[in-house]
C-alpha cells in the first residue's frame, strides 16, 4: 500500500539576471531580466508504507525541493501530492503532526539548553501525553546510549552526539513518515553505524523513511527503493537490486598474481582492465551476462596463476554516475 503518491509534480522559481560591475548593478535597479527556473519538472512516483526510500541526485537536481514539497513547506507550481491521505501544503497543521524530519545541516535543538529540555518543548508542542513521552524518551535514549549526554548543553556536544539527539527530537511524537536529509553528514564510522541501526529498528516497527543523501553507503545499506532525480526529472525509479541491471550483471575482480601479467590474456578472455596496482596486482571487470562467473573463474585458473582473488559487485557510485551521464 502506498503512503505517498506524487503525480506530475512541478516547481518553478522566478529569479532575475544581473550583470557584474557598478553600471550593471545600477541598471538592475530599474530594468531586470526575469528568468524562470524549473527545479522539479513533471515528476511522478510512489512510496510504499513501511519502506525506506532513497531519493538521490547530484547538486541542483531538485531533490531538496522535492523533499520540501513533501514536507509541506513549499507549494508546487503544478501537480499533486498525497501523503498519509492528505495534501501536505493544504492540510499542513494536521499533516506535520504525523511526520518527522532530520536535516544534517540544520538543528532543531536549542543551542544553550540541554537536549532533554528541547525534547520537553516538543512534548508540549505536539501534546504528547506524559506517560507516552517518558516511555518513548527512555526507549530512544537507551537505543542511542545517551542518557547522560542529553543532560548537557547542546553547544558542548560532539556532532555525533548532537545528531543522535536530533533523531530523538524527530521521533518523540511517533511520526508515521520521517524525512532524512544528509542524516550522517560529517559523522565518524561508529556514529554512522549507530544511526543506521536506529533507522532499521524504527523501520521494522512500521515507520516509513525518505532518505536523501550524497553518502551512497547510506543508500546501499538502508534503502530498498531508490528514486534518482537529475535536472528536475526522475531518471530511475525502482528496487535497489534493479540498479545493477541498468549496467548489466558486471563484477569487479581483484587478483594477486604469482607471475607478472601478460595483457594479451585479458584481451583473449574479453575482460576490461580497470586498474594495475602493481606488476602482480590487478583489478578487472567481467560481464557475467556474457560469461557466467563460474565459467570465467574456471577459464581464469587455467590461464593465470594467482595467489588471491576477490569478487565484488559493481560499486553503486559507478552505476549512479552512469545513470547521471546517460
N, C-alpha and C positions, 0 to 999 in steps of 0.2 A: 504493500500500500504506500502510495506517495504522500510524503508530508509537505513537500514543496513542489509546486509546478510553476514554471516560467514560460510564458508564451510571447514570442515576438517582442522581446524587451529591447527598448532603445533609449539611450540617454544622450542628449546633445547639449553642449555648452556653447555660449556665445562669449567670445573674447575679442580683444581689439589689438590690431597690429600697430606698432610704433617703431620708428627708426631710432638710430643712435645719434648722439650729439645734441647740443643745445637747440639747434634750429629745428630738428625733427621733434624734439620734446615740446617746443613752443607751438609748433604746428598741431601737435596732437591735442593741445588744449581746445582747439576749435574744430578740427576735422580728424575723425578717427575712422580707420578702415575696419569694418566689422568682419570677424572670422567665426564661422560655425565649426565646432569640433565635435565629431561623433566619438564619444568614449565607449559606448556599448551599441552594437549595430545588429539589431533584429535577432537576438539570441533566444533559443528555446531549450529547456532541459527539465529534468525531474529528479528529485532526490527521494529515496525510499526511507520510510520511518525506521529508526534504529540503525541506520548505516553511518559510516564515516566516509564523507565525500571530499576529495581533494580538488580544489579549484586553483589551478596554477596557470602561469603565463609570464612572459618577460615584463620588465618595467614598462608601464604605459599601455599594457594590453587591455585594460578595462576590468580587471578582476576586483580591485578595491572599490571601484564604482558600483560593480555588481553587488558586492557584499553590503555596501551602504544602502542600496535599494532593498536588499533582502532584509536588512535590519529595520527599515522604515525611516532612516534618516535622510534619504533622498527620494524625491518624486521622479518617476520615469517620464520621459518625453512621450512615449507611447508604449503599448504592450500591457501585459497583465502579469501580476504575481499573486499566487495563492499559497500562503504559508500557514499551517495549522488551521486551514479553512478560513483564513482572514486575509484581507489586503493589508500588508504591513504599514503602509503610509496612511491609509484611510481609517484603520482601527488601531492607531499607534498606541494609545494609552492601555488598551486591553492586551494588545499584542506583546508589548515589551515585558509584561509580567510573566510571559511564558518562554522568553528567550534569555540567553546569557551571551556575553561577549568577552573575549580576552584579546587585547591588542598589545603585541610585544613592545611597541614603541610608545604606547600611551598608558598611563597609570590611572586606575580607579581609586587607589588608596590615597588617603590624606597624608602628606609628607611628614608632618610634625607630630603625628599621634601614632600609637601602636596600631597595627592591622586589626587587632581584636576590636578596637573602638570603631574602625571603619566598617567592620563586619556588623557591629551592633546598629550602626546607622542604616545599613542595608536592611536589617531585620525590620526596623521601623518603617522604612520607605515601602517595602513590599508587604508589610503587615504579616510577617511570618509569626505564627504562634510561638511563644517562648519555649515550650517543650520541644517542638519540631526544630527550632533554631539550635537549642543546646545539643540535641541528638545529632543533627547534621554536622554542626561545627566539630563536635568531638570525633565523629567518623572521618571527616575530611582532614582534620588536623592530624589524626592518627595515621592516615594513609601517607601523608607527606612528612610525618615526624617533625612537626614544627610547633609543638605545644608551647615551648619556651620562646621560640623565635617570634611568635605573633604578639608577644607581650612587650617587645622592644619598639622604639620609634621607627617608622618606616625608613627614615633617612639613613639609619645606620645599617640597614640590611644589605646583604650582597644581592647581586642581580638574580641569582638562582633562588634565594630565599624570597625575594620580592615577587618573582613570577609564580612561585607556589602559592603565595598569599593572593595574588591576582586570580588564580584559578578558583580558590576557595570563595573569594568575593563573588565570582560569577556563578557559582554553583549553589550558594546558600538557599536560594528560593526554589531550588529543584526545577530548573528550566527543562523544557522538552527539546529545545534546539539550542546548541551552543556554537557561536561563530568564533573561530580562532584565526587571527591574523598575525602571522610570524610568531607563534607562541614560544618557540625555543631560540629566538634570535639572541646571539651573544652568550648562550649558556654552555657550560662545560659538559663533557660526555655523561657524567654522573647525573647532573640535573636534567639533561635531556632524557635520559633513560627513565628517571623517576616520573617525569611529566607524561611520557608516552605510556608508561604502565598505568598511570592515573586515568588517562583518556580511555584506554582499553577497558579498564574496570567499570567506569561510568557508562561506557557504550554497551557493555554486557548487561547493564541494568535497564537499558532501553533508551538512553539519551542519544539523540542524533547530533553528529558533529559535522560542521562545514569548515574545512581547513584550507587556508590559503597561505602559501609559504614558498620561499626560494630554496629551502632545505629539502632536497628531493629524498633524503633519507627519511624524513618525517613522513612523506607521502608513501614511500615504498613500504615502510613498516606499519603504517596505520590505515591508509585508505584502501577501501575495497572497490570504490568507484572514483574515476578521475574524469574531470572536465578540464580541457585545456583551451584557453582563450588566447587569441593573438589578433592585434589590430581591431579589437572590439568584437570579433566573431568567434564562435565555437569551432575549433578545428579538430577536436577529438572529444568524444563522449562515450564512455564505456567502462567495463570492468578493468581493473588494474592488469590482470593477466593478458588482456587483449592488446595492451601496449606493445608487447613483444611481437605480436603477429603483424604489426604495422611495418616492421623492417624484416620480417621473416624469422624463422627459427635459427638464429645465429648464436654461436657460443664463442666465448673468449677462452683460449687455451694458453697457459703459461708453461713453458718447458725449460727444464735444466738439462742440457745435453752433456753426454760424456765425451763427445768429439766436436770440433768446430763445425758450424752449419755449412752445408752445401746448398746455396739458394735455388739451384735448379730443381731440387727435390720438392720444395714447396710449390713451385710452378706446376710440376707434374701432378701434384695432389690437389690442385685447384683451390688453394687456400691463400689468404691475404696476410702478409707480414705486417703487423701493426707496430711492433717495436723490437729493436735488437738491443737489449740491455748490455750485453757483452758477447764475446765470441761463443759463449756456452749458454746464454740465457736469451730466450726469445718469447714474444707474445704474438699469437696468430689468431685469426678469425676464421671460423668454419661455418658454412651454411649447411645446417643439418637437414634442410628440406631437399638439398641435392645429394648429400652424403650423410646417412644416419650415423649418429655418434659412435655406435658400436663398430660399424664397418670402418669408420675413419680411424679409430684407435687401433684396430687390428692392422690396417694398412700402414699406419704410422710406426707401429712397433717393428714392422718388417723392414722399413726404410731408414729409420732414425733410431739411434741408441740414446736413451735418455735416463737420467737418474731420478727425476721427479717430474710430476705433472699436476696441474691444477686446472679444473674446468669450471667456468662461471658463465652465467647468462650475461647478455649484453647490458652494460650499465644503463640505468634509467636516464641518466644525463644525456647519453648519446642518442637514445630513442627520441627523447623530447626535443633535443636540438634539431634532429632531422624533421620532426613534425613542424617546428617553428620555421625552418628553412623552406619546407615544401609549401 
